[in-house]
Amino acid sequence: MNPSTLIGILASCVLLASVLFFTAESPQSFINLPGLGIVVAGTLAATFISYPLKEVLRVVRLVGIVFRRENTYIRDDIKELVDLSRLWLKGDVRAVENALEKTRNPFLRNGIQLVIANTKEEEIYDLLRWRIARLKAREHAEAQIFRTMATYAPAFGMIGTLVGLVNMLEVMEAGDLHVIGPRMAVALLTTFYGILLANLVFKPIAVKLERRTEERLIAMNMVLEGISLITKRRLPSFIEETLHSFVANYHDEIRDPEPPSRRGDEASANA
């Protein structure tokens, strides 16, 4: 499981347990199935109305991605690109084709196939950039489903509140707390459920998917740069160093915490 997701789930459980066991006389007072049903059923109904069926059905798979620790395999792609560049410089097209059969990255494989077909660099770049844009648009739409659900959930929580208040007003004259209480619970807890689902489930999933897309785009742009360098017949060592810059970690790209000269003086003093 993804470590950050696991930490978030545990923190959420601790939060909810604190609310249930330390702020209420009975934990059951926060459990109201009719109110939860209004929020969940209403959110799902509105989502099915808003999106095509095939997009909504991908929600289950996307939730699984959030819990799974996913590897972009960037370093494996770098190694493959460097090895392919060596074979391409030698002019061994057959060896390149054999190596491509073992490649599990379809984006990389298709790009090198275009190189083998002597496609112009500009055309390769345009085709691969279009595939990157298509993936970005598709995955942005997938994350947007959860952002839409995060918008609907509080709204249906308010609808449940209105339903509960109307039902409570109808029996207000009787003055029977055993009748007024459950209706008041529906009125209050539906809003609670809607806000909770929106901010603790739907929005975090959307953000996680957006971050996943950003990482995948970095990997694809790295592969695109490597293919571009291969078409230019750059040396494998140069390609390797260039591609490693995509995955290098920097503290700050535009400002060092202290001048380089000072760091050098400190290093000399310590020596």
N, C-alpha and C positions, 0 to 999 in steps of 0.2 A: 504494500500500500504506500501511496505517496506520503512521506513523513509530515509535511506541512498540513495535509488533509487530516491525518490522524491526530495531530496536535489540535487542530481546530475542532474536530469532533469531540475530543476529550474535554476541551475548554467549554464547549457548548453544553456538554452533559453536566459539568460542574456548575455552570451558571444556572441551568434549569433545575438541578437538584437543590441549589441554594434557594431559588425562588419557591420551590414546592415545599421544602421541609423547614425553612427558617422564617418565611414571611407569611405563612398561612397556617391556620389552626389545623386544617386537614388538606393533605395533598390532592385529594379528590375534588376539592373546590375549583381546581384549575383544569379539570377534565370535563368537557362538555361536547359530546359526540355530535349533536345537531349543529352546534356552532362550527365545529371543525368541518363537518360535511358541507356546510354552506360555502366555506372558503375554498376547500379543495375542489369540490364539484364545480363551483362557479368559475374558478381559475382555469380548470381543465376545459370546461365548455367554451369559455372565451378564447382560449388558446387554439382549440380545434377550429373555431370560426375564423380566427385570424390567419392561420397558416394552412397550406396544403397538407393532406394526410401523411404523405411520405416524409415531410419534414418533421412533423410532430412525432412520428414513430421513431425517429432517430434520437429522441430525447433519452430513452433508456440507455442506448449505447453511449451517448455523451456523458451521462452520469457515471457510467463505468470507467470512462477515461479519466474523470476527476479523481477517482479513488486509486487508479492504477499509476504506478511510477513509470513514466514513459521516458525512454531514452531516444534522443534524436540521432545517435550514432554519428556525430559529426567527425570524430577522430577516425572512425572507420572509413568514412567517405574521403577524408583527406588522404589516407593511405592508398585507397584505391585510385584516386586521381593522380597521385604521384607515380604509382606503379604504371598506370595507363600512359602517363606522359613519357615515361622511359621507353615503353614499347613503341609509342607513336614516333618518337625521335629516331628510333632504329629503323622505322619504316616497316615494321612487322605487323601488317594489318591483320593477318590470321591470328596472331597471338592476342591482339587487342580484342578481336571478336570472341575468342575463347574466354578471355578474362571477363568480358561483359556477360557471358552466360552465368557466371557465379555472382554477379552484382545483384543485390536485393533492393537497390534504390532505383526505381523506375525513372525518376527524373534525371539522375546521372546517366543511366543506361541510354535513354533516348537522346540525351545531349551528345554523348560520344558517338552514337550511331549517326547523328547528323554530321559530325566531324568526319567520320569515315566516308560518308557519302559526298564529301567535298562541298558541303553547303557553305555558302558565304557566311562570314562571321556575323555580319549585320542581321542576316536572316535567322541564324541560330539564336542570336540575342533576342530578337523580337519574339520568336516562337516561345522561348523559355520564359521570357518576361510575361508573356500572355498567360502561361500556365501558372506562374506565381500569382498574378493578379486574380486568376480564377479561383485558386485555392484560398486566397485572402478573402475574397467576396463570399465564398461558400461557408467558410468557417466563421466569418463575422455574422452571417445570417443565422448560423446555428447558435452562437452565443446570444444573439438578439432574442431568440425564443425565450431564454431564461430571463432576460431583462424585461421582456414583455410580461412574463408570468409574475415577476417581482412588482410590476405596476398593477396588475389585476388583483393580486392577493389582498392588499390593503383595501382596495375598492370594494371587494366582496365582503371584507371584514366590516366595513361601514354599512353595507347592505344588511348583513346579519344583525348589526346593532340596531338599525331601524326596524327590522322585523321584530326583534326582541322588545323594543320599546313600544311598538304598536300593540303587541300581545299583552304587554304589562299594563298598558293604559286601559285595555278592555276589561281587565279584572281588578282594576284599582279600587272600584267602589266596594268590592267584597271585603277588602282589607285583610285577606287571608295570606299571610306571609309564605305559607307552604305553596301557594299558587304563584304569588308574585316573584318569589326567589328564583325559581328555575328560569322564568322569562327574563329576569334581570341578568342572570348568568349568561344566557345566550346573547343578550345585548352587549355585555362587556367583553366576554371571552372571544367572540368572533373578531373583534378588532385586534385583540391580543394575538390570536392565531394568524391573522393576515399580516400583521407587522413582523411577527416572528418568522414566518415562512419566507417573506420577501427579503429580509435582511440577514437571515441565518442560513438560508438554503438557496434561493434562486439567484440573488445577486452574487454571492460568493462563487457559485458554479459558473456564472457568466464571466466573472473576472478571471477565474482559473482557466477557462477555455480561451479567453483573449490572450492571456500570457502564453499559453501553449501555442497559439497561432504565431505570436511574435517569435518564439524560439524556432518554430518550423520555418518561418520566413527567413530568419538568419541563416539557417542551414541551407535552404534552397539558394539564397543569394551567394553563399560561399561556394556551392557547387557550380553555379553559373559563372562566377569569377574564375574558378579552376578550369572550366571548359573553355572560357575565353582565352586563358593563358595557353592552353594546349593548342588551340587553333593558331596562336601566334608563335608556336614552337619555342616557348621559353624553357629554360633549363629546369629539370625536376626540383633541384635545390631551391631555386627562386620561387617556384610554384608552392613548394612546401612551406617556406617561410611566409609567403603572402597569405596562404590559407590559414596558417596558425594564428595570424593576426585577428581573424574573425572570432576565435574562441579564447583569445588572451584576456586575462583579467587586469583591468586598470582601476586604480583608486579614483583617479579623476583625469579626464581627457584634456581639460583646459587649464588646470591649475595644480601645481605641486604644493604639498603642505609646507615645504620650505625650499629655498633656493638650492640648486644642485651643488653650487660651490660650498655651501655650508655643510652639506652632507659629505662632500669630499674631505673637508677639513676635519670633520669628526672622525671619519674613517682613518685618516692619517694619524690623528692623535691616539686613537685606540690601538693602531699598529705599533 
